[in-house]
């Protein structure tokens, strides 16, 4: 994969996200959903920080943070910061 720029969670609010999906393979999309569900559980129960690799309109980014909520279309971080699910490459 390409290089990822490490950013602070607070700067995500200033990013612009295109509407298209970053993953092409249906199995990768299913795996991302499973990883998000697991990250949500770890975040809420153990306050474990996860590395979220995602893409905005300027390129690849990475943030290390706790995931507080997951909907069908968004990942919710602390202070109401959100990342669209369809812009996430992977969660570790």
C-alpha positions in Angstrom: 0.0 0.0 0.0 1.0 3.6 -0.4 2.5 5.7 2.3 0.1 7.1 4.9 0.5 10.5 6.6 0.0 10.4 10.4 -2.4 13.1 11.4 -4.1 14.2 14.7 -7.7 13.2 15.3 -8.6 16.9 15.7 -7.5 17.7 12.1 -9.9 15.2 10.6 -12.8 17.8 10.8 -10.9 19.9 8.2 -10.6 17.1 5.6 -12.8 16.6 2.6 -14.0 13.1 1.7 -15.2 12.0 -1.8 -18.3 9.8 -1.9 -16.8 6.9 -3.7 -15.7 3.6 -2.1 -11.9 3.1 -1.7 -12.1 -0.7 -1.6 -12.8 -2.7 -4.7 -13.1 -6.3 -3.4 -16.3 -7.3 -1.7 -14.4 -9.5 0.7 -12.2 -6.6 1.7 -15.4 -4.6 2.4 -16.8 -7.4 4.6 -13.4 -7.7 6.4 -13.4 -3.9 7.1 -16.9 -4.2 8.6 -15.7 -7.0 10.9 -12.6 -5.1 11.9 -14.7 -2.0 12.7 -17.1 -4.0 14.9 -14.1 -5.5 16.7 -12.4 -2.0 17.1 -15.7 -0.6 18.5 -15.8 -3.3 21.1 -12.2 -2.8 22.1 -12.7 0.9 22.2 -15.7 0.9 24.4 -14.7 -1.9 26.8 -10.9 -1.5 27.0 -10.3 2.0 25.5 -7.8 0.5 23.1 -6.5 2.9 20.4 -6.7 1.6 16.9 -4.8 2.7 13.7 -7.3 3.8 11.1 -5.9 4.0 7.5 -8.1 6.1 5.3 -8.2 8.3 2.3 -9.4 11.9 1.8 -9.4 14.0 -1.4 -5.7 14.8 -0.9 -4.3 11.3 -0.2 -3.8 8.6 2.3 -3.9 9.4 6.1 -3.6 7.4 9.3 -4.9 8.3 12.8 -4.4 6.4 16.0 -7.5 6.8 18.2 -10.3 5.1 20.1 -13.4 4.3 18.1 -16.6 5.3 20.0 -19.3 4.4 17.5 -19.9 2.8 14.1 -22.9 3.2 11.8 -23.4 1.9 8.3 -21.8 4.9 6.9 -19.6 6.5 9.6 -17.0 5.8 12.2 -17.4 8.1 15.2 -14.4 9.2 17.2 -14.2 11.3 20.3 -15.7 14.8 20.2 -18.0 13.9 17.4 -15.2 13.5 14.8 -16.3 11.2 12.0 -14.7 9.3 9.1 -16.8 7.9 6.3 -16.7 4.1 6.3 -16.3 4.0 2.6 -13.0 6.0 2.8 -11.3 3.5 5.2 -8.7 1.1 3.8 -8.0 -0.9 7.0 -8.1 -0.8 10.8 -5.3 -2.3 12.9 
